[in-house]
Amino acid sequence: MSRQDGERKTAGKTTGKAAERIRERILSAVYPRRCPVCDGILSDGEPFICRECVGKVRFIREPVCMKCGAPLTGQQEYGADFRERQDFSTGFREKQDAGQSSRKVVPPEESAEFCPKCRTAQHIFVQGFAPFLYRGEIRQSLMRLKYGNRAEYARFFGKALAVYGQPWLERWKVQLLVPVPVHPARERKRGYNQAAEIARVLGKEIHVPMEEDGVCRVKNTKPQKELTGRMRRRNLQGAFQIRAGTRIPARVLIVDDIFTTGATVDELARTLYGCGAREVYAACASMD
């Protein structure tokens, strides 16, 4: 049994902060938390990533595309080191330096700063961001999260979205998180939806509810990585559905693990717009 199975079994059995700490200690003893980079066991003072790996993983740095959040300059590595702004090894402690406090989000209509993909694509989501490039350690980590039964890595990626995405999230004031749903057959095989695991952590961090059961994938699509941009859009047509009785507010945030062409986000956004959403944004753990 995995750690997330243990978390689900103990969920609801303890309440309050003290009880939550006891629950976390029990779970950590039975299912030790692992570093999302090296997969080593984390110590008590390392809630998200081990000290040896904290310098290996870097945030995307500005300037970024004003539509999707992709870097506009060549970032052969990963951009700004975590440690310039937050200490991941001790819980993302903020360092309010001038570089961070002065960050602001410019609406797409006020800037011509778009990446090559967004200059030609007609995205229907309003704006998006991603903290990491889908390369190296981050790529391997997300592969293990998705296919290697490492759902606990979602703590790291959900927290990273909250920290890196703070300027966007404060501006957008989203009312609901919607993780990109996977088809039931694929979720049964995998054991969980990695996007939902990330969204659950993000929701707790920013105090926004998540809708998982009311938004579903009704079409078991081919894997997107094997398709071109046009084929991806065709593959996703009619893939998502909102269940009857599900309330969709005006401002919604789609959460996913990887942003590539934006076809998945666009199709889900189209479905949400059709059910009452007025502004749909996107937060993805990585940018390919």
MODAGI-V95202 format. One record per residue. RES is the residue in three letters. D_CENTER is the distance of its C-alpha to the mean C-alpha in Angstrom with 2 decimals. Layout:
((RES;D_CENTER) (RES;D_CENTER))
This chain:
((MET;24.57) (SER;21.10) (ARG;19.70) (GLN;17.48) (ASP;20.74) (GLY;22.46) (GLU;20.01) (ARG;20.54) (LYS;24.26) (THR;24.56) (ALA;22.35) (GLY;24.82) (LYS;27.58) (THR;27.00) (THR;26.57) (GLY;26.54) (LYS;25.28) (ALA;28.10) (ALA;27.61) (GLU;23.86) (ARG;24.83) (ILE;27.42) (ARG;25.05) (GLU;22.62) (ARG;25.69) (ILE;26.91) (LEU;23.68) (SER;23.49) (ALA;27.11) (VAL;26.69) (TYR;23.22) (PRO;22.71) (ARG;19.26) (ARG;18.47) (CYS;17.23) (PRO;14.16) (VAL;16.23) (CYS;19.75) (ASP;19.28) (GLY;22.08) (ILE;22.66) (LEU;21.58) (SER;24.33) (ASP;24.50) (GLY;23.85) (GLU;20.66) (PRO;17.95) (PHE;14.93) (ILE;16.52) (CYS;20.22) (ARG;22.50) (GLU;23.52) (CYS;20.08) (VAL;18.83) (GLY;20.61) (LYS;19.42) (VAL;15.85) (ARG;15.57) (PHE;13.49) (ILE;14.13) (ARG;17.16) (GLU;18.81) (PRO;20.23) (VAL;17.33) (CYS;17.66) (MET;18.10) (LYS;16.61) (CYS;13.49) (GLY;13.07) (ALA;14.47) (PRO;17.03) (LEU;20.54) (THR;22.48) (GLY;22.75) (GLN;20.46) (GLN;21.88) (GLU;20.16) (TYR;16.94) (GLY;18.20) (ALA;18.68) (ASP;19.00) (PHE;16.91) (ARG;20.30) (GLU;21.41) (ARG;19.30) (GLN;17.92) (ASP;19.26) (PHE;16.54) (SER;19.43) (THR;20.71) (GLY;17.80) (PHE;16.41) (ARG;19.76) (GLU;19.96) (LYS;22.53) (GLN;23.46) (ASP;25.02) (ALA;26.10) (GLY;23.43) (GLN;20.60) (SER;22.59) (SER;23.72) (ARG;20.40) (LYS;20.25) (VAL;18.57) (VAL;21.13) (PRO;21.08) (PRO;21.18) (GLU;24.77) (GLU;25.93) (SER;25.11) (ALA;25.85) (GLU;23.19) (PHE;21.42) (CYS;20.38) (PRO;22.72) (LYS;20.50) (CYS;20.07) (ARG;23.81) (THR;24.68) (ALA;21.96) (GLN;22.34) (HIS;18.81) (ILE;19.03) (PHE;15.77) (VAL;16.73) (GLN;14.34) (GLY;10.89) (PHE;9.39) (ALA;7.57) (PRO;8.75) (PHE;10.04) (LEU;12.35) (TYR;12.29) (ARG;15.55) (GLY;17.54) (GLU;16.17) (ILE;12.46) (ARG;13.45) (GLN;15.54) (SER;13.08) (LEU;10.57) (MET;13.84) (ARG;14.95) (LEU;11.89) (LYS;12.40) (TYR;16.18) (GLY;17.56) (ASN;17.11) (ARG;14.99) (ALA;12.71) (GLU;13.38) (TYR;11.16) (ALA;8.24) (ARG;10.17) (PHE;9.77) (PHE;6.10) (GLY;5.77) (LYS;8.90) (ALA;8.20) (LEU;5.99) (ALA;9.04) (VAL;11.55) (TYR;10.97) (GLY;10.10) (GLN;13.09) (PRO;15.51) (TRP;13.62) (LEU;12.73) (GLU;16.34) (ARG;17.73) (TRP;15.98) (LYS;16.71) (VAL;14.62) (GLN;16.26) (LEU;13.97) (LEU;10.41) (VAL;10.58) (PRO;8.34) (VAL;9.87) (PRO;12.82) (VAL;14.61) (HIS;18.39) (PRO;20.17) (ALA;22.07) (ARG;19.11) (GLU;17.46) (ARG;20.89) (LYS;21.19) (ARG;17.86) (GLY;18.19) (TYR;14.77) (ASN;11.80) (GLN;8.95) (ALA;6.45) (ALA;8.68) (GLU;8.80) (ILE;5.32) (ALA;6.20) (ARG;9.57) (VAL;9.14) (LEU;7.64) (GLY;10.49) (LYS;12.96) (GLU;12.35) (ILE;12.94) (HIS;15.22) (VAL;14.00) (PRO;14.64) (MET;12.61) (GLU;14.52) (GLU;14.25) (ASP;17.91) (GLY;19.03) (VAL;16.89) (CYS;17.80) (ARG;18.17) (VAL;21.92) (LYS;22.28) (ASN;21.70) (THR;20.88) (LYS;21.63) (PRO;18.96) (GLN;17.72) (LYS;18.13) (GLU;21.86) (LEU;22.29) (THR;23.08) (GLY;21.47) (ARG;24.22) (MET;24.12) (ARG;20.38) (ARG;21.12) (ARG;24.16) (ASN;22.47) (LEU;19.98) (GLN;22.72) (GLY;23.07) (ALA;20.26) (PHE;18.79) (GLN;20.82) (ILE;20.83) (ARG;23.11) (ALA;26.21) (GLY;26.10) (THR;22.39) (ARG;22.20) (ILE;19.81) (PRO;20.07) (ALA;20.48) (ARG;17.14) (VAL;13.97) (LEU;10.28) (ILE;8.65) (VAL;5.05) (ASP;4.89) (ASP;5.09) (ILE;7.83) (PHE;9.61) (THR;13.31) (THR;15.80) (GLY;13.94) (ALA;16.18) (THR;13.80) (VAL;12.25) (ASP;15.90) (GLU;17.36) (LEU;15.17) (ALA;15.82) (ARG;19.47) (THR;19.61) (LEU;18.23) (TYR;20.72) (GLY;23.39) (CYS;22.88) (GLY;23.08) (ALA;20.01) (ARG;21.27) (GLU;18.25) (VAL;14.92) (TYR;12.09) (ALA;8.77) (ALA;5.53) (CYS;4.10) (ALA;3.85) (SER;7.48) (MET;10.45) (ASP;13.32))
